[in-house]
Every structure is written in structure tokens, then in C-alpha cells.
Amino acid sequence: MIEFEAVSKAYPGGSVAVSEFSLVIPSHRMFVLVGSSGSGKTTLLRMVNRMVEPTSGRVLIDGEDVRDRDAVALRRSIGYVLQDGGLLPNRTVADNVATVPVLNGTPRKQARQAAFGLLAQVGLDESLGDRYPAQLSGGQRQRVGVARALAADPNILLMDEPFGAVDPIVRRELQDELLALQAQLGKTVVFVTHDIDEAFRLADEVVVLRGHASIAQRGTPEAILAEPAAEFVRDFIGAGHAQRKLTARPVGDRTIVVDGAGRPVGVLS
């Protein structure tokens, strides 16, 4: 379990990224922080692994203040996925995946062997393990980033806009693979995005953030869609937009779902 207790973050010059933010994130859930640029969502994420230190307040993991942990050891115990993977360009794919286990004392040969298995787990051919990041596509690099984050078998996985740099088709594939991995592994996932459709597709719970990480609404995707808590949330999720207003229409022997503008968006099975 991750707890934020009245955390704030101010920078020199007076700019405030986060103000008095409190939240409990339950274990083994896919929890998505969603908001526009500048809402403080990435700052909150990086407080969990002490990449950002709060100006005030506390962040706790299973009741322990993260500041009581050695920062390096803490980061090695938490999976962290960046946009475009954040891979080391001068290391092979397998060595990238094996980075944290080797730093934690696992023999390099053993860590590399495990890395090839992780590549298969995230949908990559093991033969890619001997390539370098520049030889991979954007989607492949992102899968490697996920494999690297899982290599030390962390309980917590932090994901900062991980699929924002790939095209829509690959993004959908990566979302599907993340959902499948989560169903198998049951990690505590904190996922940051500015894309409300991605948030609704992935999340067990969503937190919609306003400026300074003020919580506009927390709930399941279904609850937020059904009952937006404020006009800000209605606008952010597009509750009044035609694309959200879906109806079913029979076409031959099938039922087609169309949006408010009459455009087909799917088929009922």
C-alpha cells in the first residue's frame, strides 16, 4: 500500500507543483493518475521512489516512510517505466533488462538468462536480447522498458506516460499486454497519463487531478463516467462530447454501436 500524507512540493522561486496532497493507493491494483500538463501527476509518481523529495508531508509504503529507506536501495526495489523506455544506448537489450538484478548482486550470466525469459513475457522474441536499443522500434523499446522494470520482481511498478511516444495501434497493443501482465502478476501499479481514454481502459481506479495535484475526483472508470463530480471533470473526460454518447443500432444481423454523431465505434458481440 502506498500512502501520501499531506505532501507538498514547492520549488525555488515559489512555484508549487503539489499542495497538501493526501491519498491511499491500495495494493495489487492498477491505479491511474490522470491530468493535463502541470497538474503534478509526475511529481507525485517520482515521490514514491524518492526521485523527488516532498517539501512537506510524507510518503509511506506499507506504513514505512520512504525517507527512512536508503534512496538507491528503494529505487532498485521499485519498477520504473519511462516514456520510450529510458534504455541505456550502449548496452544490449538483455544487459538493459539485467541492470537492476546485477546491481543487486545477481551474477551477470544468471541475470542475462532471466532477461531473455522476461523478453518473451512482454511479447518480444528472445533473439532481440543481443541487439541494442537503437536497433528496435519504439514499441519494442517500450516493451524492453517494462521487462527491465519487472526484472527484480518488484511489488510496485511506477509508469510515467509509458506509451505516449508510440503510434495508436502499438499503444493499444501495449495497453493490452500491460493488462495481461497485471492479471498474471498482480503488481501495485501507479500509472500516469494525460489521456483519459487510456486511463479508463487500464485502471481499476482513476484519480483526476487539477492544478497542484488537487483531486477533482477519484473512482472507478464506470463511476466517473456515470457521475462526474464537477464541471471540470465533465469537461476533462468529455462527458458532453458526441464521442461519449453511444447508442446501439441494428445493422443486418449485427448490432453496431455508434457515437452521438452517428459514427460507428464498435460491434456488440
C-alpha positions in Angstrom: 0.0 0.0 0.0 1.2 3.5 -0.9 0.1 6.5 1.2 0.6 10.2 0.6 0.1 12.2 3.8 -0.4 15.9 3.1 2.6 16.1 0.7 3.6 19.3 -0.9 6.3 20.2 -3.3 7.5 23.8 -3.9 10.5 24.8 -6.0 12.9 27.7 -5.6 11.2 30.9 -6.9 7.9 30.0 -5.4 6.3 27.6 -8.0 4.2 24.9 -6.4 3.8 21.6 -8.1 1.9 19.8 -5.4 -0.1 21.2 -2.5 -1.3 19.2 0.6 -2.0 16.0 -1.4 -3.3 13.0 0.5 -4.2 9.7 -1.0 -4.1 5.9 -0.2 -3.3 3.6 -3.1 -4.3 0.0 -2.3 -2.1 -2.9 -3.1 -2.3 -5.1 -6.2 -4.4 -2.6 -8.2 -3.9 -0.6 -11.4 -4.2 2.9 -10.2 -4.1 5.8 -12.7 -3.3 9.4 -12.1 -4.7 11.5 -14.9 -4.4 15.2 -15.6 -3.2 17.7 -18.0 0.4 19.0 -18.1 1.4 20.8 -14.9 -1.2 19.0 -12.7 1.6 17.4 -10.6 1.0 13.8 -11.5 4.6 13.0 -12.5 5.9 14.8 -9.4 3.7 12.6 -7.2 4.9 9.5 -9.0 8.5 10.4 -8.5 7.9 11.0 -4.8 7.3 7.3 -4.4 10.8 6.3 -5.3 12.4 9.5 -4.0 13.4 10.9 -7.4 11.6 13.9 -6.0 11.6 14.8 -2.3 8.5 16.5 -0.9 8.9 19.9 0.7 6.5 18.7 3.4 4.3 15.7 4.3 5.2 12.0 4.0 5.0 9.2 1.5 4.7 5.7 3.0 5.0 2.2 1.6 3.3 -0.4 3.8 3.4 2.1 6.7 7.1 2.9 6.3 8.2 6.5 5.4 10.2 6.2 2.2 12.7 8.7 3.7 13.7 6.1 6.2 14.9 3.9 3.3 18.2 4.3 1.5 17.3 6.1 -1.7 19.3 3.8 -4.0 18.0 0.6 -2.4 14.4 2.0 -2.5 14.7 2.7 -6.3 16.1 -0.7 -7.0 13.1 -2.3 -5.2 10.6 -0.4 -7.4 10.0 -0.9 -11.1 10.0 2.4 -13.1 9.0 2.7 -16.7 9.6 5.9 -18.6 8.4 7.2 -21.9 10.4 5.5 -24.7 11.8 3.0 -22.3 14.7 5.1 -21.0 17.2 2.4 -22.0 20.9 2.7 -21.9 22.0 3.0 -25.5 25.5 1.4 -25.1 24.1 -1.8 -23.6 22.4 -4.7 -25.3 18.7 -5.3 -24.7 19.5 -8.2 -22.4 22.0 -6.2 -20.4 19.5 -3.4 -20.1 16.9 -5.8 -18.6 19.5 -7.3 -16.3 20.7 -4.0 -14.9 19.0 -3.9 -11.5 19.4 -7.6 -10.7 23.2 -7.3 -11.4 23.3 -4.2 -9.2 21.5 -6.2 -6.5 24.2 -8.9 -6.6 22.8 -11.4 -9.1 25.6 -13.0 -11.2 25.6 -11.4 -14.7 25.2 -14.7 -16.5 22.2 -15.6 -14.4 20.6 -12.2 -14.7 21.0 -12.2 -18.5 19.4 -15.7 -18.7 16.4 -14.4 -16.8 16.3 -11.3 -19.0 15.7 -13.4 -22.1 12.7 -15.0 -20.3 11.3 -11.6 -19.4 11.6 -10.5 -23.1 9.3 -13.4 -24.0 7.0 -12.5 -21.2 6.5 -9.0 -22.6 5.9 -10.3 -26.2 9.4 -10.0 -27.7 11.4 -12.6 -29.5 14.4 -13.6 -27.3 16.7 -13.1 -30.3 16.3 -9.3 -29.7 18.3 -9.7 -26.5 21.6 -9.2 -28.3 20.6 -6.1 -30.1 21.0 -2.5 -29.0 18.1 -0.1 -28.3 18.7 1.9 -31.4 18.0 -1.3 -33.5 14.5 -1.6 -32.0 11.2 0.1 -32.9 9.5 2.4 -30.4 7.1 -0.3 -29.3 9.9 -2.8 -28.9 11.9 -0.4 -26.8 8.9 0.2 -24.6 8.4 -3.5 -24.0 12.0 -3.8 -23.0 11.5 -0.9 -20.6 8.6 -2.9 -19.0 10.8 -6.0 -18.9 13.6 -4.1 -17.2 11.2 -2.7 -14.6 10.0 -6.3 -13.8 13.4 -7.8 -13.7 13.9 -7.5 -9.9 10.3 -8.7 -9.3 9.2 -5.5 -7.6 5.9 -5.2 -5.7 5.4 -1.7 -7.0 5.6 -0.6 -10.7 5.6 3.1 -11.5 4.8 4.0 -15.1 5.2 7.6 -16.3 3.4 8.2 -19.6 5.0 5.0 -20.8 3.0 4.7 -24.1 2.9 8.3 -25.1 5.7 8.1 -27.7 4.2 5.3 -29.9 1.6 5.3 -32.6 -2.1 4.5 -31.7 -2.0 0.9 -32.9 1.1 0.0 -31.0 -0.2 1.9 -28.0 -3.3 -0.3 -27.9 -1.2 -3.4 -28.2 1.0 -2.2 -25.3 -2.1 -1.5 -23.2 -3.4 -5.0 -23.9 -0.1 -6.5 -22.9 0.0 -4.5 -19.7 -3.5 -5.6 -18.7 -2.5 -9.2 -19.4 0.7 -8.9 -17.3 -1.2 -7.3 -14.5 -3.8 -10.1 -14.5 -0.9 -12.6 -14.2 1.4 -10.7 -11.8 -0.9 -8.6 -9.6 1.5 -5.7 -9.0 0.7 -2.4 -7.3 0.8 -0.2 -10.4 0.8 3.6 -10.4 0.3 4.8 -13.9 0.5 8.4 -15.0 -1.1 9.7 -18.2 -2.8 12.8 -19.7 -5.0 10.6 -21.9 -8.4 9.9 -20.2 -9.3 7.1 -22.6 -6.1 5.3 -21.7 -6.8 5.9 -18.0 -10.3 4.4 -18.3 -9.1 1.5 -20.3 -6.4 0.4 -17.9 -7.5 1.5 -14.4 -9.1 -0.3 -11.5 -9.3 3.2 -10.1 -8.7 6.7 -11.5 -7.8 10.0 -9.8 -8.5 13.0 -11.9 -6.1 15.8 -11.0 -6.4 19.6 -11.3 -3.5 22.1 -10.7 -1.2 21.5 -7.8 -2.4 17.9 -7.7 -5.8 18.8 -6.3 -8.1 15.8 -6.5 -11.1 16.6 -8.7 -12.5 13.1 -8.5 -11.5 9.5 -7.5 -13.3 6.4 -8.5 -13.7 3.6 -11.0 -13.9 4.5 -14.6 -17.6 3.5 -14.6 -18.4 5.7 -11.7 -16.6 8.7 -13.1 -18.2 8.4 -16.5 -21.6 7.9 -14.9 -21.4 10.7 -12.3 -18.7 13.3 -12.9 -18.2 15.2 -9.6 -17.8 18.6 -11.1 -17.9 20.6 -14.3 -14.1 20.3 -14.5 -14.4 16.6 -14.6 -17.2 16.6 -17.1 -15.1 18.7 -19.4 -11.9 16.7 -18.8 -13.5 13.4 -19.6 -15.6 14.8 -22.4 -18.8 13.7 -20.9 -20.8 16.1 -23.1 -18.9 15.2 -26.3 -20.6 13.3 -29.0 -18.0 10.5 -28.8 -19.1 9.7 -25.3 -22.8 9.4 -26.2 -23.1 5.9 -27.5 -26.2 4.1 -28.8 -26.8 0.7 -30.3 -28.2 0.3 -33.9 -29.2 -2.9 -35.6 -27.5 -3.4 -39.0 -28.4 -6.7 -40.7 -27.9 -9.5 -38.1 -25.4 -7.5 -36.0 -25.7 -4.6 -33.6 -23.5 -1.7 -34.2 -22.5 0.9 -31.6 -22.5 4.5 -32.8 -21.5 7.8 -31.2 -23.6 10.9 -30.9 -22.5 12.0 -34.4 -23.7 8.7 -35.9 -20.1 7.3 -36.4 -19.7 3.6 -35.8 -17.3 2.8 -33.0 -17.8 -0.9 -32.4 -19.9 -4.1 -32.7 -21.8 -5.8 -29.8 -20.9 -9.4 -29.6 
